[in-house]
């Protein structure tokens, strides 16, 4: 009898230790139960990133160079301050950078390249970012994306022509390759990936007859990229990169508007069905724009397309290469939670971090950003910067996305395990409710008994330090203000 009682006690102890639902605070209904499993990594994390956009729309660069990023309006001291805010030790500290490749680098397919004229401030931004990042012993990973091809690459023969001229596909590939070589060889930039298009799936952005490019009416540069064209480029362009000495540069399938389209519009399936295209794929990419309603712009954070490709290539990583800053509030981090835990990505790069909204033709559809630049040469750091800092500082390259759970649909927990890096275990607690909420967060897999916290709220806090908080019996208790995000770093 005594042995049986001992056995029962032992089993009960194991169950309590193993299950997040059976812990001592289970009868506390005054707090929301949450869990962070630092010892149960879901996937490797490549980091968060930034994107400086210089020339997205102009139809005449000589008459209107546009310069949407806005650095051209600032003094050198202002530019240095913004670079510190983004790349500095006390800044965002991103790991990824996206660089656009605009259509103005070559007038004719057999002509000379000019990679400098239209990219001055974007290259300045990256150069200064590299300097600061490498000074602390880290590095950046760069992806460059074809924003739109030169007119000569299209059947229509004009800027933002809809259809690729098949006779010019290898010339367009060379257009991309020469740009990558320039960035790597002349600038010394660590370009790792080359992306074929920017929202090239959206065929409705042109009239049905393709007679107009609709440029200058609010659209940015583009070319229509049906799935079979993406597969073709993945197939023939990989050997071209290799012959150019760019074996280390991976190809991506371009960037659909969101993960819903990547799957539902046939892109993931087309690649999965072509063995050579799949073998040549270096990184899965899409934008991560989200609208929680049905309609043309609907796109849930689904992982179906990513899962399909990973079934055949488990080594593949996936990045969100553009996503909205939305209203620059706590809900924007909820969108990132969806991309990380529902779409299952390894990295996120939002749309332009530094913006000059006055230069977007027809009014900027995504006015949120980290830093806004005004026409009189002033700049302001917006709330979006501080919310992004909450998550960007938590999830550094080399860490791992950690499993989480939270028993409240108006809250999200985003966690990153140290994974052998110098970066501490960290998690972000997001409360989108209109009232404060008390949380009891059970932590497993971390030796830390204290966590340092920083907080941003929709109302007033801007990455405000909260000091350190104790972990008692593996539980961290915290009251999250209404509409807030709080980041906790292991100490």
C-alpha positions in Angstrom: 0.0 0.0 0.0 2.8 2.3 0.9 4.6 1.6 -2.4 1.4 2.4 -4.3 0.9 5.7 -2.5 4.5 6.6 -3.3 4.0 5.7 -7.0 0.8 7.8 -7.1 2.6 10.8 -5.5 5.5 10.5 -8.0 3.2 10.4 -11.0 1.3 13.4 -9.7 4.5 15.3 -9.2 5.6 14.5 -12.8 2.3 15.6 -14.2 2.4 18.9 -12.3 6.0 19.5 -13.5 5.3 18.6 -17.1 2.0 20.4 -17.9 1.7 24.2 -18.1 -2.0 23.7 -17.2 -1.3 22.1 -13.8 0.8 24.6 -11.9 0.3 26.0 -8.4 -1.4 29.2 -9.6 -4.1 27.2 -11.6 -6.8 28.3 -9.2 -5.9 32.0 -9.5 -8.7 33.5 -11.8 -7.6 37.1 -11.1 -4.8 36.7 -13.7 -4.5 35.6 -17.3 -2.5 32.4 -17.6 0.4 32.5 -20.1 3.3 30.3 -20.8 6.8 30.8 -22.4 8.7 27.6 -23.2 12.3 28.8 -23.8 13.3 25.1 -23.9 11.0 24.3 -26.8 12.2 26.2 -29.9 10.0 26.3 -33.0 12.5 27.5 -35.5 15.6 29.6 -36.0 15.2 33.3 -36.0 17.1 35.5 -38.6 16.1 38.8 -37.1 14.0 41.9 -37.8 15.0 44.4 -40.4 14.6 47.8 -42.0 14.1 49.2 -45.5 15.1 52.6 -46.9 13.0 53.4 -50.1 14.5 56.0 -52.4 12.8 56.0 -55.8 9.4 54.2 -55.9 7.3 56.0 -58.5 8.8 58.9 -60.4 8.3 58.8 -64.2 11.1 61.3 -64.9 14.1 61.0 -62.6 15.8 64.1 -63.9 12.8 66.3 -63.4 11.6 64.6 -60.2 14.1 62.4 -58.3 11.4 61.9 -55.7 13.7 60.6 -52.8 10.9 59.1 -50.7 13.2 58.3 -47.8 13.9 62.0 -47.2 17.6 62.0 -46.2 18.3 64.5 -48.9 16.3 67.1 -46.9 18.3 66.7 -43.7 21.6 67.9 -42.4 24.5 65.5 -41.9 24.0 65.7 -38.1 20.3 64.8 -38.5 21.1 61.9 -40.7 23.7 60.6 -38.2 21.2 60.9 -35.4 18.6 58.9 -37.3 21.2 56.2 -38.2 22.0 56.0 -34.5 18.3 55.6 -33.6 18.0 52.7 -36.0 21.4 50.9 -36.0 23.1 52.3 -32.8 23.8 50.3 -29.7 20.7 51.9 -28.0 18.6 51.9 -31.2 16.5 49.2 -32.9 19.6 47.1 -33.8 18.1 45.4 -36.8 19.7 42.4 -38.5 18.1 42.5 -41.9 18.0 45.1 -44.6 16.0 45.3 -47.8 17.3 47.3 -50.8 15.2 48.1 -53.8 16.5 47.9 -57.4 14.7 50.6 -59.4 14.2 50.7 -63.2 16.7 53.5 -63.8 20.1 51.7 -63.8 20.4 51.0 -67.6 18.9 52.8 -70.6 19.2 50.0 -73.0 20.0 46.3 -72.6 23.5 46.6 -74.2 24.3 49.9 -72.5 26.4 50.8 -69.5 25.1 50.5 -65.9 24.7 53.4 -63.6 24.0 52.0 -60.1 24.8 55.2 -58.2 22.6 58.0 -59.5 19.3 56.8 -58.1 20.5 55.0 -55.0 22.7 57.6 -53.2 20.7 57.8 -49.9 19.7 54.2 -49.7 23.4 53.2 -50.0 24.3 55.9 -47.4 21.7 54.4 -45.0 23.0 50.9 -45.4 26.7 52.0 -45.2 26.1 53.8 -42.0 24.1 50.9 -40.7 26.9 48.4 -41.5 29.4 50.6 -39.7 27.5 50.7 -36.5 26.4 47.0 -36.6 29.9 45.7 -37.3 31.4 47.9 -34.6 29.6 45.8 -32.0 30.7 42.5 -33.5 27.4 41.8 -35.5 26.6 42.0 -39.2 23.6 42.7 -41.5 22.0 40.3 -44.0 20.8 42.1 -47.1 18.1 41.2 -49.6 17.7 43.2 -52.7 14.5 43.2 -54.7 13.6 44.2 -58.2 11.2 47.1 -57.8 10.4 47.2 -61.5 12.3 46.6 -64.7 13.5 49.2 -67.2 11.1 49.9 -70.1 13.2 47.8 -72.5 12.4 44.6 -70.6 8.7 44.8 -71.2 6.5 44.0 -74.2 4.9 47.5 -73.9 8.3 49.3 -74.0 7.3 51.9 -71.4 8.0 52.4 -67.7 5.9 50.0 -65.6 4.9 48.0 -68.6 2.9 45.0 -67.5 4.3 42.1 -69.4 7.9 40.8 -69.6 9.3 40.5 -73.1 10.4 36.8 -73.2 13.3 37.8 -75.5 14.6 40.0 -72.8 14.4 37.7 -69.8 18.2 36.9 -69.7 18.9 40.6 -70.2 16.7 41.4 -67.2 18.5 38.7 -65.2 21.8 40.4 -66.1 20.4 43.7 -65.0 19.8 42.1 -61.6 23.1 40.3 -61.4 25.2 43.4 -62.2 23.5 45.3 -59.4 24.3 42.6 -56.9 27.9 42.5 -58.0 28.1 46.3 -57.6 26.7 46.1 -54.1 29.0 43.2 -53.0 32.2 44.2 -54.9 32.1 48.0 -55.0 30.2 48.7 -51.7 31.2 45.7 -49.8 27.6 45.1 -48.7 26.7 41.6 -47.5 24.0 40.8 -50.1 22.7 37.3 -49.4 19.5 37.2 -51.4 18.1 38.4 -54.7 14.3 38.7 -54.9 12.5 38.7 -58.3 9.6 41.1 -57.8 7.7 43.4 -55.4 4.0 42.5 -55.4 4.2 41.3 -59.0 1.2 39.0 -58.6 -1.3 41.8 -58.6 -2.4 41.8 -62.2 -5.3 44.2 -61.4 -3.0 47.1 -61.1 -3.0 47.5 -64.9 -5.9 47.9 -67.4 -7.0 44.7 -69.0 -5.3 45.5 -72.3 -2.0 46.6 -70.7 -2.1 49.8 -72.7 -1.1 51.9 -69.7 1.3 51.4 -66.9 -0.8 53.4 -64.5 2.4 54.9 -63.2 2.0 58.3 -61.5 -1.4 57.4 -60.2 -0.4 56.1 -56.8 1.2 52.8 -57.9 4.8 52.0 -57.4 7.1 50.3 -59.9 6.2 46.8 -60.9 5.9 44.0 -63.5 3.3 41.2 -63.6 4.9 38.0 -62.5 2.6 34.9 -63.0 3.7 31.7 -61.2 5.1 30.1 -64.3 7.4 33.2 -64.9 8.7 32.9 -61.3 9.4 29.2 -61.8 11.2 29.9 -65.1 13.5 32.5 -63.5 14.3 30.2 -60.6 15.2 27.6 -63.2 17.5 29.5 -65.6 18.8 32.2 -63.4 20.6 30.2 -60.8 23.3 29.0 -63.2 23.7 32.6 -64.4 24.4 33.7 -60.8 26.9 30.9 -60.4 28.8 31.8 -63.5 28.9 35.4 -62.3 30.7 34.2 -59.1 27.6 34.8 -56.9 27.2 31.2 -55.6 26.6 32.6 -52.1 23.6 34.7 -53.2 20.2 32.9 -53.0 17.2 33.4 -55.2 13.8 34.1 -53.8 10.4 33.7 -55.6 9.7 37.4 -55.3 7.2 39.0 -52.9 3.5 38.6 -53.1 1.4 41.0 -51.2 0.7 38.6 -48.4 1.0 34.9 -47.5 -2.6 34.2 -48.5 -1.8 35.0 -52.1 1.5 33.2 -52.0 -0.5 30.0 -51.5 -4.0 30.7 -52.8 -2.8 32.2 -56.1 -0.6 29.3 -56.9 3.0 30.4 -56.4 3.9 27.9 -53.7 2.4 25.1 -55.6 4.1 26.0 -58.9 7.5 25.9 -57.2 6.8 22.7 -55.3 5.8 21.0 -58.5 9.0 21.9 -60.3 12.0 20.0 -58.9 14.6 22.3 -60.4 12.9 25.5 -59.3 12.5 24.1 -55.8 16.2 23.1 -55.7 17.3 26.6 -56.8 15.1 28.4 -54.2 17.3 30.1 -51.6 14.6 31.7 -49.4 10.8 31.9 -49.2 9.6 35.5 -49.3 6.3 37.4 -49.3 5.0 40.6 -47.9 3.0 40.2 -44.7 0.2 42.8 -45.1 -2.9 41.8 -43.2 -6.5 42.8 -43.3 -8.8 40.8 -41.0 -11.8 41.1 -43.3 -12.8 39.3 -46.5 -12.3 41.1 -49.7 -9.7 42.0 -52.3 -7.1 42.9 -49.7 -7.9 40.0 -47.3 -4.9 37.9 -46.4 -4.7 35.8 -43.3 -1.3 34.8 -41.8 -1.4 31.3 -43.2 1.6 29.0 -43.4 0.2 26.6 -46.0 2.5 27.7 -48.9 5.5 27.8 -46.6 4.6 24.3 -45.2 4.2 22.9 -48.7 7.8 23.9 -49.6 9.3 22.9 -46.3 7.8 19.4 -46.7 10.3 19.0 -49.6 13.0 21.4 -48.3 13.0 21.5 -44.5 16.1 23.7 -44.6 14.2 26.6 -46.2 13.7 29.8 -44.2 10.9 32.3 -44.8 10.9 36.1 -44.5 8.3 38.8 -44.5 10.0 41.4 -46.7 7.4 44.2 -46.2 4.5 44.8 -43.9 2.6 47.8 -42.7 3.3 49.8 -39.6 -0.5 50.1 -39.5 -1.6 52.7 -36.9 1.8 52.4 -35.2 0.0 51.0 -32.1 0.1 47.8 -30.1 -2.1 46.0 -32.7 0.9 46.3 -35.1 2.8 43.9 -32.9 -0.2 41.6 -32.9 0.2 41.5 -36.7 3.8 40.5 -36.2 2.7 37.8 -33.8 0.6 36.4 -36.6 3.5 36.4 -39.1 5.7 34.7 -36.6 3.4 32.1 -35.1 0.8 31.6 -37.8 2.8 32.1 -41.0 5.9 30.6 -39.3 8.5 33.0 -40.6 12.2 33.4 -39.7 12.4 37.1 -40.2 10.4 40.3 -40.7 11.3 43.5 -42.5 8.5 46.2 -42.4 7.9 48.8 -45.1 10.1 51.9 -45.2 11.3 52.8 -41.7 12.1 56.4 -42.7 9.5 58.1 -44.8 8.8 61.4 -46.5 5.1 61.0 -47.1 4.7 64.2 -49.2 6.6 62.4 -52.1 4.1 59.5 -52.5 1.9 60.3 -55.5 -1.8 60.4 -54.6 -1.2 60.1 -50.8 0.7 57.5 -48.9 -1.4 54.3 -48.4 1.1 53.2 -45.6 1.9 56.4 -43.7 3.1 54.6 -40.6 6.8 54.4 -40.0 9.6 54.8 -37.4 10.8 58.3 -38.5 8.8 60.8 -40.5 10.6 63.5 -42.5 8.9 66.8 -43.3 9.4 69.1 -46.3 10.9 71.8 -44.1 13.8 69.6 -43.0 12.3 68.6 -39.7 12.0 65.0 -38.6 10.0 63.3 -35.8 10.3 59.9 -34.2 6.9 58.3 -34.2 5.2 55.9 -31.8 5.8 53.1 -34.4 9.5 53.4 -33.7 9.1 52.5 -30.0 6.7 49.6 -30.6 9.1 48.2 -33.2 12.0 48.6 -30.7 10.1 46.4 -28.3 10.2 43.4 -30.6 13.3 44.2 -32.7 15.5 44.3 -29.6 14.0 41.1 -28.3 14.5 38.9 -31.4 18.1 39.2 -32.6 19.6 37.0 -35.3 20.7 33.6 -34.2 18.0 33.3 -31.5 15.1 30.9 -31.8 11.4 31.5 -31.8 10.1 29.9 -28.6 6.7 28.3 -28.1 4.2 30.3 -26.1 0.6 30.1 -24.9 -1.8 32.7 -23.5 -5.4 32.2 -22.5 -6.8 35.5 -23.7 -7.5 36.4 -27.3 -6.7 40.1 -26.7 -3.2 39.3 -25.7 -0.2 37.8 -27.4 3.1 36.5 -26.1 6.1 36.5 -28.5 9.2 34.8 -27.2 12.8 34.3 -28.4 15.2 31.9 -26.8 18.9 32.7 -26.5 19.8 29.6 -28.5 23.5 29.8 -27.6 23.9 33.5 -28.6 25.0 36.3 -26.3 21.4 37.6 -26.5 19.3 36.9 -23.4 16.1 35.0 -23.4 13.3 37.5 -24.0 9.6 37.8 -24.5 7.1 40.5 -25.5 3.7 40.6 -23.9 1.1 42.5 -26.0 -2.3 43.6 -24.5 -4.6 45.1 -27.1 -7.6 45.3 -24.7 -8.9 48.7 -23.8 -8.3 48.0 -20.1 -5.4 46.8 -18.0 -4.9 43.0 -17.7 -3.1 41.0 -15.0 -0.9 38.2 -16.2 0.8 35.2 -14.6 3.5 34.1 -17.0 5.0 30.7 -16.3 8.6 30.4 -17.7 10.4 27.2 -18.5 13.8 26.6 -19.9 15.5 29.7 -18.6 17.8 29.9 -15.6 16.9 33.6 -15.0 15.2 34.5 -11.8 14.8 38.2 -12.8 13.8 40.0 -15.9 14.4 43.6 -16.9 11.3 45.2 -18.6 10.6 48.0 -21.0 7.2 49.2 -22.1 5.4 51.2 -24.8 1.8 52.1 -24.7 -0.6 53.8 -27.1 -1.2 56.5 -24.6 2.2 57.7 -23.3 5.0 55.3 -22.6 7.8 55.2 -25.2 10.1 52.2 -24.5 10.1 53.3 -20.8 12.3 51.3 -18.5 10.4 49.5 -15.7 13.4 48.1 -13.8 13.7 44.4 -13.0 11.0 41.9 -11.9 11.3 38.8 -9.9 10.3 35.3 -11.0 8.7 33.4 -8.2 8.2 29.6 -8.5 8.9 30.1 -12.2 6.1 32.6 -12.6 6.4 36.2 -13.5 3.4 38.3 -12.5 2.7 41.6 -14.3 -0.2 44.0 -14.9 -0.1 45.2 -18.5 -1.7 48.6 -19.1 -4.4 48.9 -21.7 -3.1 48.8 -25.3 0.5 48.2 -24.5 3.6 46.1 -25.3 6.1 45.1 -22.6 9.4 43.4 -23.3 11.2 41.3 -20.7 14.9 40.4 -20.9 16.4 37.7 -18.8 18.9 38.9 -16.2 
